[in-house]
């Protein structure tokens, strides 16, 4: 009701300003008591303005109620948005302060965090990486198991070794396998449920792009109990648990 009253008052003011001369002179009279004439003229004017208001659209009524300043601002905003929008593309509004995009979940080298991840599934590459982590490092810390996974993926991407996970872990040479479990004659079945579940989740995380930040691009590792010939030629990059890690010169990445 209050808004309707304001709109009516605005319309009356506009009508009085734009009305013909006969209506504009309602305040003039040769009589000493012009109240009756004024009332009659106002009644006619109000009736006329009510008819005009009924003929207006909702948008026009809103513009009258909001006033010229707000209407002008709205037009300016729409014009600016139209000028900034690239042809054929949607306009994406910038996020307000405090509404930044959520950062990806941070990787934690803890069994509790890894086991809290969804139960994984995958293809042959995932199966090969899971088995390699399980057989080569299940006795190591979670970080140690991630480190072994890094070595396998670094080899895959190096340009010096097979370009698949399964190719890397099953590669032979020099009368032995690059990863001993692959040709030691023992079954590759992962029999320990807890260690298997952990290895499978680590493999899934690594294949899905988890950062390799433990071994600085290592392509080789060995236990502290042995000293392969190459360990004297390759720079050591990390020592995690029972394993020492090295990077072969000339690898990519």
N, C-alpha and C positions, 0 to 999 in steps of 0.2 A: 504494500500500500504506500509506504513511504517513497519507494522508487517511482511508483506511478504518479504520485503527487509532484515529484521533482520533474518528471518527464512532461507532465501537463503544464507546469509553470514555465518550463523552458519553451514549450511549444507556443504558449500564450505570448511570451516575450517576443519570440520570433515573429508571430503573427502580427503583433502590434507594430513591430518595426517595418514589416513588409506590406501591411494592409493598405488599400486605396485611401485617398484623402478623406472620404466621407467617414471611414472608421477611425482615422487618425485624429479627427477633430471631436471626439466624444467628450473631451474635457471642456470644450468651449460651449457656452450657452448664454443666451440673452436673459435667462431667468435668474432670479435671485436664489432659487433652490434647484440646482441641476441634478440632484441625486437620482430622481426617478428616470430621467433620460439616460444618465450614465449607466444605471442598472440595466435598462433595456438594451443599450448598446453592448454592454458586457455579456449579457445573456446570448445575444446574437453571435458575438465574437467567439464565445466559448463553444457554442453549438457547432460553429463552423470548424473550429480547431479540433474538436473531438472527431468530427468526420474525417479530417485530414489524418489524424493519428491512426484511426482504424485502417486507413488505406496504406499505411507504411508497413514495410517488412520488419521482421524481427531484428535484422542486422542494422537497419536504419534507426530503429528505436534504441538499440544498444549504443550506437554511435552518439545519439543525442544525449543519452543518460551519462555516458562516460566523459563527454566533453571533448573539445577540439584537441587538447594537448595529448590526452591518452590515445585518441584515434590516430593522430599524426605519428606518435611513437610506434604504434603497432604497424603502421604502413612502412615506416622507416626500417623496422626490424625485418619485415617480410622482404623488402627490397634488397637489404643487405644479404639476407640468407640466399635469395635467388641469384645474386651476383656472384656469391662465393661458391655456389654449388657447381661442380664440374658437369659438363654436358653428359647426359646419359648415366650419371652415377647418383647413388643415394647420398643425401646429406647426413653425415654422422656427427651428432653433437659431441663436443668434448665432455669428458667426465668432470664432474665437479670436484673440487679439492677434497681429498680424503676418500675418493672412490677409485683409486688406482687399481689396475688389473692385479689379480691375485698372482703371486709368484709361484712357480712350480714347487712342489713339495721337496724339501731338502733331504738328501740321502743321509741316512744314519747307519753307522756300522755297528748295529746292535741286533742280537737275535730277536729281541722282542719287537723291534720296529720292522724287521724283515718279515717275521712271521705274521705281523698284522696286515701285510699286503694281501690282496685277493689271491685265492688259489690259482696257480698259473696253468696255462695250457700252451701248446706250441707244436712246431714241426720238428723235423729231424735235426735241424740246427740247434734248436732248444734242447732236444734230448741229448745230443752230443756234448753240449756245453755243461748241462746238468751232470752228466756222468763224469766228465773231466774234473769238475769242481769237487764232486763227491769223492772220487778215488784219489785225487792228487792232494786234496787239502781239507778233508772233513775233520781232521784232528787239529786244524788251525783255528785261530780266532775268526770272527766274521770278517774282519778287515783282511786277514790272510787269505780267506776264500775269495773275496772280491779281487784281491791282487792277482791271484792265479787266473781268474776270469779275464782280467785286463791283459795279461800276457797273451792269452789265446786270441783275443780280439785284435791286439796289436799285431800279432803275426798275420792274421787274416788280412789286415789292411796294409801290411808293410810293402807289398810288391815283391818280397823275397820268398814267400811261402805260399801254400795253397790259398785260394781266395774264398774258402768256406771254412766254417768252424769244424765240420766233420773232417774235411781234408787236412786241417792243421793237426787235430788231435790223433788222427790215424796215420799220419805221415811216417814212413819208415826211412831208413838211410843208415849206412855204416853198420849194417848187421843188427840194428836195434831201432826201436821206435822213439820218436821225439818225446812222447809221453809214455812212460813205462807201463802204465796200467793197460794200455791198448794192446800190448803183445806179451804180457807176462804169463799167459796161459790160464789165468783165473777168470771166473765169471765177472761180467760187467754189471750184473744185477745190483741195484742199490738196495741192500737188505735192511739197513737201519732206517726206520720210518722218520725219526726226527731229523737226522742228517740229510735224508733224501728230500724232505719237505723244504729244508733250508736251502739246499743246493739248487733245487728247482726254482725257488723264488729269486735267488741271486742271479741265476742264469736269465730269467725273464727280465729282471730289472736291467741287466747289462745289455741284453739284446734290444731292449726298448730305448736305449740311449742314455743310461745312467752315466755320469761323468767318470772318466778314468783319471783319477787324481792321486793315486797312491804310489805308482811305480815309475812315473815320468817316462812313459813310452817303452817300458821294458819288454823285451822279446824272449828273454831267457830267465830261468831261475833254477836253483839247486838247494839242497839242504845243507846245513852247516857241517854235516858229517863228511861231505865229499868236496873235491876241488877239481872240476873239469878243466881241460886245457883251455877252453875258450874263456873261462873266468879270469884268466890272466891277460886277455886281450881286449875284452869288452868293458866299458866303464860301468861300474856298479851304480845303480840308481836308488835302491832301497833295501832295507833289511826289516822284514816283518815276520815275527815268530821264528819258526825254524828255517825259513827260506831267505835267501839272498837273491836280489833281482838285478839284471843287467840289460843294457840296451845294445843291440848289434848296430854298429855304424852302417850308414847307408840306407836305413829304413825310412819310409815315408812317415809324415806326421810328427 
